[in-house]
Amino acid sequence: MENIAFFAATTTDIGPPSDLLPLLLSCRSIYHALSLDANLHLCARIFEYKFDIRAAVRRLGQHIATPDVLSKELRKRFVYLKRIRARTDSRICAHSAPDMSNSPMISELLWLAYLMMLENDGKNVKQLREYAGMEQWLMEYWFDDKGASLASKALLEDVWLLDNEHNSLAMWLFWLFLRPDRFQRTERNYRTFATVLKPTALAANRYNICHTPWEDFIPKFCLLEPTCINHYSNPYQLTPPTMAIPAILSYLSLVGPLVGPARAVYKGLHTPNGFPSSLNQSLEWEADWQRCINLARSPLASQFSGAYKVGSLQGVWEGVFTYTEFTTYAALLSGRPPSILHNSMVAQHRQTWKLREYYLTVSRGADGIAGGLELPPLSSGDPLKAFFPSGIRIHEHAGSAEVHEPGKIVPLSYRQPSACGVEAEGLDIQDIIVVGEGHSAWGQFNLIGRVRPCDGFVSFLKEYVEGDRGQWLYRGYLVGSINGSLSGRWRDTLSLPDANGYEGCFVMSRRR
């Protein structure tokens, strides 16, 4: 009888198990035997049929896969999915609370949708897109005249968009669901998207790309208090990712290809929906999940702990960087409102990077003790030099690199993943550096970079080989692991680290 109930509940892949209701109403004994309150095992089977669970078990543990937990999660999810479907919270209506920015209901709804996407192996996105209509919800939230993001209100009043948890999660969801080919390339759509995305992407003095001080290689704390989330009936402390990164990705995906000299040759970056189907798995978002966990801890970790997947930057990358007129950006830093960006031209240039990753590792035996003499790791240097100490020399060899730091007699030996099997059991990663070169319309340049342990924050020093183009610092995150995009901002290296400098944004995607 339970199997009959299961097949009745799963006649459709999406939506609640509504076809089970006629069977439950057929007689009292069937109801008492098969109702979702009485038969937790049936409830768990329905959950596993309609939602992805592998990523949650992998990250949280097997204890979340019990019938009791899954039955509660099934009810919870369809309560929120129905709420999304009804567009209850996407717009500010007459009966809405005056201030929805602190609404616990919207917070729980957005966190659930975001975590479902990080755990997506095909089923979660189907429920959100095809049943709940998440894409339409997000379009109303961001671009409707009465959208709950208050973006339209901010535009009318010429004030900055709120940088809060709701908008951050909603911007990430907008990026995760983004399908640029579905949007018509019209002047009207350009204005619609640009009014929201452009200021958030370009105003570096208003919207940070990381929640920790970017100038600290080993930061002690996060600037944002973590949020306590109830997920699979268990509380978790999570820090939401910043709004700027997905705003940059979305802006250059939707608006970038429409403007600037690169439009004829640059087809745009790879969006999550553009991943090959075999790669559109939850493993792609492992580092993004771990970053939310790591940044909620106090003190922050000083060792690598999952927020960056080793080997992710190795290879050839293509993308664009943007810049505004210097006088416009100076006016922005002096306190001008967002309209200065709405009315400004944004130039962009295509660039290509060829990167090689190297790792400093300590081999440990079965007893967990490091083998041999352990050398001190590379010092943390000037943040404007991508945290490399002054006078450093890097000599590359086949599958390895020697790093000579002034004042130290013995060089540090770094290896590439293919040469040392860096993911093998028994190896601890102490440091990750990246060496490479590239070219843009401005000429040839060299790159050296370093990955911050606690959150996978990547810094690159870009130095042009010839002419007076100088040095530029690129900072950002790899979103979506190996098949994702590197997104963030560049800045000048003449301004002090704790001062606002001249900045622009960039995105890079792996060449395919």
Secondary structure, DSSP 8 states (H G I E B T S, - for coil): -HHHHHHHHTSSSSS--GGGHHHHTS-HHHHHHHSTTT-HHHHHHHHHHHS--HHHHHHH-GGGGSHHHHHHHHHHHHHHHHHHHTTSSSB--TTS-S--TT-HHHHHHHHHHHHHHHT-SSHHHHIIIIIS-HHHHHHHHHHSTTBTT-HHHHHHHT-----SHHHHHHHHHHHHT--GGGS---HHHHHHHHHHHHHHHH-TTTS-S-SS-TT-SS-S--SS--EEEEETTEEEEE----SHHHHHHHHHHHTGGGSSGGGGT------GGGS-TTT-SGGGGHHHHHHHHHTTSSS--SS--SSS-TTTT-EEEEEEEEEE-HHHHHHHHTT--THHHHTS-EEEEEEEEEEEEEEEEEEB-TTS-B-S---------BGGGTTB-TT-EEEEETTEEEEE-TT-SS-EEEE-HHHHTTTSTTEEEEEEEEEEEEEETTEEEEEEEEE-TTT--EEEEEEESSTT--EEEEEEEEETGGGSEEEEEEEESSS-TTS---EEEEEEEE--
